[in-house]
Amino acid sequence: MFSLYKSLYTPNKGSITCLPMALSITFHALTSLLLFHVSLVSTATHTPHHHTSHSSNHLQKAYRALQAWKKVIYSDPKNLTGDWIGPSVCSYTGIFCAPSPSDQNTLVVAGIDLNHGDIAGFLPEPIGLLSDLALIHLNSNRFCGILPRSLSQLSLLYELDLSNNRFVGPFPDVVLSLPSLKYLDLRYNEFEGPLPPKLFSNPLDAIFVNNNRLTSLIPRDFTGTTASVVVFANNDFSGCLPPTIAHFADTLEELLLINSSLSGCLPPEVGYLYKLRVLDMSYNSLVGPVPYSLAGLGHLELLNLDHNMFTGAVPLGVCVLPSLQNLTVSDNYFSEEEGTCRNLTSRGIVFDDSNNCLPDKPHQRSHKVCEDVLDHPVDCYDHECSAVAPQASPFAAGPSLAPASAPAYT
């Protein structure tokens, strides 16, 4: 089950099913909603429709937009845009038409899917003329530059997947002006700087910003958030995970902060995220004991605390979670395992507690290394979170993630 979740970070060329389990369920729901708009897509492009003059206006604007885009495509090794000729845009490869949700007699361009096209170019300003789009899928291409401000005109856009391209610049706040957007995937690009707090006040269901060059603190204002999946992994954030993460409690099912330069103690408010199924905090510099509040995560299936600097006991409340299937606490400084934590594998739970300070357990740290850390325990009640990331913890570097392509979901 969790090989699906792991593949989010180590995607294979051409993979189209690499999604976390909970997320795959989410996208079945998303797809159903999109089909309401993009209904009869295949027949719309091949069977005659009674086109009104209004339909012609929409398709004429789409023609101008797509021709402007084609002029700034510099490499198309699969010749996907080779048939982008003439005004019949509904017959273009990767372009999908459907009746407008507001007028079934009006045919519009409702979707663009050029996933895995290896196309090089950029997105021109006239792309804003495609105002009927419900989805844009550009996963695994070589599009570069900054996103045009005209994207703000795509008021019906529901899914935006720009993952595994070469987009640059600060976080593209133009995406925050899209009122219908639910799925935002900016993975594997070159966006840099801080995340805008407004990202979490938009009604998004899934937020993927992993594997960019994002820095600064994780925003503290999560008021109004609706996301069920949030992936911050493999950026260069600093400081602590804010206690306001609890504002995600009613929606969040998957939180992944792998290799995000986090420090300080894990706030007990993480235990308020009662819908969580996946929590991965591995490859950071988190310290102190694991908060016992995690015992309230009754739906949690996977917990990964690997490669941090946690101390104290592996809490019994975590080990007896009713849905737990995979627990990784390796490469920390735990010195005790409470109750059934000592023998989780007997319950069929995948468990790794290697390279800690556990007496009578194999594959542990040396007494000297453990002593240097355990003689200076961290009191999380008095521990102040630093706004600057500390020196790297004494572990191997985080997972190497430089994929040939990010996974698509269509």
ChimeraX attribute file (.defattr): number of C-alpha atoms within 10 A of each C-alpha:
attribute: neighborCount
match mode: 1-to-1
recipient: residues
	/A:1	11
	/A:2	14
	/A:3	11
	/A:4	15
	/A:5	19
	/A:6	13
	/A:7	17
	/A:8	19
	/A:9	24
	/A:10	18
	/A:11	22
	/A:12	15
	/A:13	13
	/A:14	14
	/A:15	16
	/A:16	15
	/A:17	15
	/A:18	22
	/A:19	23
	/A:20	20
	/A:21	16
	/A:22	16
	/A:23	18
	/A:24	16
	/A:25	11
	/A:26	15
	/A:27	17
	/A:28	12
	/A:29	12
	/A:30	16
	/A:31	13
	/A:32	12
	/A:33	13
	/A:34	18
	/A:35	14
	/A:36	13
	/A:37	22
	/A:38	25
	/A:39	18
	/A:40	15
	/A:41	19
	/A:42	13
	/A:43	12
	/A:44	19
	/A:45	19
	/A:46	11
	/A:47	8
	/A:48	8
	/A:49	14
	/A:50	10
	/A:51	13
	/A:52	11
	/A:53	11
	/A:54	14
	/A:55	19
	/A:56	15
	/A:57	14
	/A:58	19
	/A:59	24
	/A:60	17
	/A:61	18
	/A:62	26
	/A:63	22
	/A:64	17
	/A:65	18
	/A:66	23
	/A:67	18
	/A:68	16
	/A:69	18
	/A:70	19
	/A:71	11
	/A:72	13
	/A:73	17
	/A:74	13
	/A:75	13
	/A:76	17
	/A:77	11
	/A:78	11
	/A:79	13
	/A:80	15
	/A:81	21
	/A:82	11
	/A:83	11
	/A:84	20
	/A:85	14
	/A:86	10
	/A:87	16
	/A:88	13
	/A:89	24
	/A:90	24
	/A:91	17
	/A:92	20
	/A:93	16
	/A:94	17
	/A:95	20
	/A:96	23
	/A:97	28
	/A:98	26
	/A:99	23
	/A:100	21
	/A:101	16
	/A:102	8
	/A:103	11
	/A:104	14
	/A:105	17
	/A:106	21
	/A:107	26
	/A:108	31
	/A:109	27
	/A:110	27
	/A:111	23
	/A:112	20
	/A:113	17
	/A:114	18
	/A:115	26
	/A:116	22
	/A:117	19
	/A:118	21
	/A:119	23
	/A:120	17
	/A:121	20
	/A:122	21
	/A:123	21
	/A:124	22
	/A:125	15
	/A:126	19
	/A:127	22
	/A:128	21
	/A:129	21
	/A:130	28
	/A:131	21
	/A:132	25
	/A:133	26
	/A:134	23
	/A:135	24
	/A:136	19
	/A:137	21
	/A:138	23
	/A:139	28
	/A:140	27
	/A:141	22
	/A:142	23
	/A:143	26
	/A:144	16
	/A:145	16
	/A:146	18
	/A:147	20
	/A:148	16
	/A:149	17
	/A:150	17
	/A:151	22
	/A:152	17
	/A:153	19
	/A:154	23
	/A:155	18
	/A:156	18
	/A:157	26
	/A:158	21
	/A:159	23
	/A:160	20
	/A:161	21
	/A:162	23
	/A:163	28
	/A:164	29
	/A:165	24
	/A:166	20
	/A:167	23
	/A:168	18
	/A:169	14
	/A:170	16
	/A:171	22
	/A:172	18
	/A:173	15
	/A:174	14
	/A:175	19
	/A:176	18
	/A:177	17
	/A:178	18
	/A:179	17
	/A:180	16
	/A:181	23
	/A:182	19
	/A:183	21
	/A:184	20
	/A:185	19
	/A:186	23
	/A:187	27
	/A:188	28
	/A:189	22
	/A:190	21
	/A:191	24
	/A:192	18
	/A:193	16
	/A:194	17
	/A:195	21
	/A:196	16
	/A:197	14
	/A:198	16
	/A:199	19
	/A:200	22
	/A:201	16
	/A:202	22
	/A:203	17
	/A:204	23
	/A:205	21
	/A:206	23
	/A:207	20
	/A:208	19
	/A:209	24
	/A:210	26
	/A:211	25
	/A:212	23
	/A:213	21
	/A:214	23
	/A:215	17
	/A:216	18
	/A:217	21
	/A:218	20
	/A:219	17
	/A:220	14
	/A:221	18
	/A:222	20
	/A:223	16
	/A:224	13
	/A:225	22
	/A:226	21
	/A:227	24
	/A:228	22
	/A:229	24
	/A:230	21
	/A:231	20
	/A:232	22
	/A:233	25
	/A:234	26
	/A:235	22
	/A:236	21
	/A:237	27
	/A:238	23
	/A:239	23
	/A:240	24
	/A:241	23
	/A:242	19
	/A:243	15
	/A:244	16
	/A:245	22
	/A:246	19
	/A:247	19
	/A:248	26
	/A:249	21
	/A:250	16
	/A:251	17
	/A:252	24
	/A:253	22
	/A:254	25
	/A:255	21
	/A:256	20
	/A:257	22
	/A:258	26
	/A:259	26
	/A:260	27
	/A:261	28
	/A:262	31
	/A:263	26
	/A:264	24
	/A:265	26
	/A:266	22
	/A:267	18
	/A:268	16
	/A:269	18
	/A:270	24
	/A:271	21
	/A:272	19
	/A:273	26
	/A:274	21
	/A:275	20
	/A:276	27
	/A:277	21
	/A:278	24
	/A:279	19
	/A:280	19
	/A:281	22
	/A:282	26
	/A:283	28
	/A:284	26
	/A:285	28
	/A:286	26
	/A:287	22
	/A:288	21
	/A:289	21
	/A:290	22
	/A:291	19
	/A:292	14
	/A:293	17
	/A:294	22
	/A:295	19
	/A:296	17
	/A:297	22
	/A:298	19
	/A:299	17
	/A:300	25
	/A:301	20
	/A:302	22
	/A:303	22
	/A:304	20
	/A:305	22
	/A:306	23
	/A:307	27
	/A:308	25
	/A:309	25
	/A:310	28
	/A:311	23
	/A:312	18
	/A:313	16
	/A:314	23
	/A:315	21
	/A:316	16
	/A:317	18
	/A:318	23
	/A:319	24
	/A:320	15
	/A:321	17
	/A:322	13
	/A:323	14
	/A:324	21
	/A:325	20
	/A:326	21
	/A:327	22
	/A:328	18
	/A:329	22
	/A:330	22
	/A:331	25
	/A:332	26
	/A:333	30
	/A:334	27
	/A:335	16
	/A:336	17
	/A:337	18
	/A:338	14
	/A:339	14
	/A:340	15
	/A:341	20
	/A:342	16
	/A:343	14
	/A:344	18
	/A:345	15
	/A:346	10
	/A:347	9
	/A:348	11
	/A:349	17
	/A:350	14
	/A:351	21
	/A:352	16
	/A:353	24
	/A:354	20
	/A:355	20
	/A:356	25
	/A:357	27
	/A:358	20
	/A:359	13
	/A:360	7
	/A:361	12
	/A:362	12
	/A:363	13
	/A:364	20
	/A:365	18
	/A:366	11
	/A:367	11
	/A:368	9
	/A:369	12
	/A:370	19
	/A:371	13
	/A:372	10
	/A:373	15
	/A:374	16
	/A:375	8
	/A:376	8
	/A:377	14
	/A:378	18
	/A:379	12
	/A:380	18
	/A:381	8
	/A:382	7
	/A:383	12
	/A:384	12
	/A:385	16
	/A:386	13
	/A:387	15
	/A:388	15
	/A:389	21
	/A:390	14
	/A:391	9
	/A:392	13
	/A:393	16
	/A:394	11
	/A:395	14
	/A:396	10
	/A:397	12
	/A:398	15
	/A:399	13
	/A:400	10
	/A:401	12
	/A:402	13
	/A:403	15
	/A:404	14
	/A:405	22
	/A:406	29
	/A:407	27
	/A:408	22
	/A:409	16
	/A:410	11
